[in-house]
Amino acid sequence: MERERVGKGFSDKSIGMALASRNLMAELREAGQVTGGPRPFSQRDRSAFLSALHETIVQLTRKG
């Protein structure tokens, strides 16, 4: 059974827009305009993140 990928990786081109969106949402929450948000970071999310991080480090190490 294939693992479900949660989230996405970032590139040099996509990171700027992601940070801008994150900052905008933070400002809206502080102003009380947006009161919700994503679900809390779970143990499963943490495990998926650590697995993806490990895979990325292994790939980069192999490239030298």
C-alpha positions in Angstrom: 0.0 0.0 0.0 1.4 3.4 -1.0 1.8 6.0 1.6 -0.3 9.2 1.3 1.8 12.3 0.8 0.8 15.1 3.0 1.9 18.6 2.1 4.2 19.5 -0.7 7.8 20.3 -1.3 9.0 23.8 -2.2 11.2 25.1 -5.0 13.0 28.4 -5.3 10.1 29.6 -7.4 7.3 28.5 -5.1 8.6 29.4 -1.7 8.0 33.2 -2.1 4.3 32.8 -2.7 3.9 30.3 0.1 5.6 32.7 2.6 3.5 35.6 1.3 0.3 33.5 1.8 1.4 32.4 5.3 2.1 36.0 6.3 -1.2 37.3 5.0 -3.2 34.7 6.8 -1.3 35.4 10.0 -2.1 39.1 9.7 -5.8 38.3 9.0 -5.9 36.0 12.1 -4.3 38.7 14.3 -6.9 41.2 13.1 -9.7 38.8 13.9 -10.8 38.5 10.2 -10.0 34.8 10.1 -10.6 32.8 13.2 -10.2 29.2 11.9 -7.1 27.5 10.6 -5.8 24.1 9.7 -6.2 21.1 11.9 -3.5 20.7 14.6 -0.2 19.0 13.6 -0.7 15.3 14.6 1.7 12.5 15.4 1.0 11.1 11.9 1.8 14.4 10.4 5.1 14.5 12.3 6.0 11.0 11.2 5.2 11.8 7.5 7.3 15.0 7.7 10.3 13.2 9.3 10.0 10.5 6.7 10.0 13.0 3.8 12.9 14.9 5.4 14.9 11.7 5.7 14.2 10.8 2.0 15.3 14.2 0.9 18.5 14.1 2.9 19.3 10.6 1.5 18.7 11.8 -2.1 20.9 14.9 -1.5 23.7 12.8 0.1 23.7 10.4 -2.9 24.0 13.3 -5.3 27.2 14.3 -3.5 
